[in-house]
Amino acid sequence: MKDRRDYEQALQVVGQVMRAWDSYSLLAEGAPADEFDTEIALLVARVPNIHSATDAAHAISAIFSKAFEPRLFTPEACAEPGAQLFAKLDQTGLVAGPNNSFKPNPLRGSA
């Protein structure tokens, strides 16, 4: 991430993916929308080290295992949200992937 805009966008993207995943269905059962904000912030800090869906799954696994239950949040169990997260990060130009090689986002101009 190059600047504050990238950070804010990463917070939005990671938050969207993690809240949609809602691993314990806490949000679906009425928990506050900020239920996973700590985990989302920790995951955003790892975005610069995410270069694949596998990296994203491992990052999710590490954070959610520490916060909740290690045996439930293996990298394999986090593969689907990891793939979704990497795809969204790539789509928005926040990671280098099939759709992006850290080219400036044309919607925002050069950094």
URJOLIN-V344851 format. One record per pair of residues at least 12 apart in sequence whose C-alpha atoms are under 8 Angstrom apart, sorted by the first residue. I is the first residue (numbers start at 1). GAP is how many residues later the second one is. D is the distance in whole Angstrom. If there is no record, write none. Layout:
BEGIN
I	GAP	D
I	GAP	D
END
This chain:
BEGIN
1	46	8
1	47	6
1	93	6
2	109	7
3	108	8
6	88	7
7	37	8
10	34	6
10	37	8
10	79	7
10	84	7
11	29	7
11	30	7
11	33	6
13	72	8
13	75	7
13	76	7
14	26	6
14	29	7
14	30	7
14	71	7
15	22	8
15	25	6
17	64	7
17	67	7
17	68	6
18	18	8
18	22	7
18	63	7
19	17	7
21	60	7
39	24	6
39	25	7
39	28	8
42	21	7
43	16	7
43	17	7
43	20	7
46	13	7
47	47	8
47	48	7
48	47	7
50	36	8
50	45	7
51	35	8
51	44	7
51	45	6
51	46	7
52	34	6
52	45	7
53	26	7
53	29	5
53	30	5
53	31	8
53	32	7
53	33	5
53	34	8
54	21	8
54	25	7
54	28	7
54	29	7
55	27	8
56	26	5
56	27	7
56	29	7
56	30	6
57	18	5
57	19	7
57	21	5
57	22	5
57	23	8
57	24	7
57	25	4
57	26	7
58	16	8
58	17	5
58	20	7
58	24	8
60	13	8
60	15	8
60	18	6
60	22	7
61	12	5
61	13	5
61	14	5
61	16	8
61	17	6
92	13	8
93	12	6
END
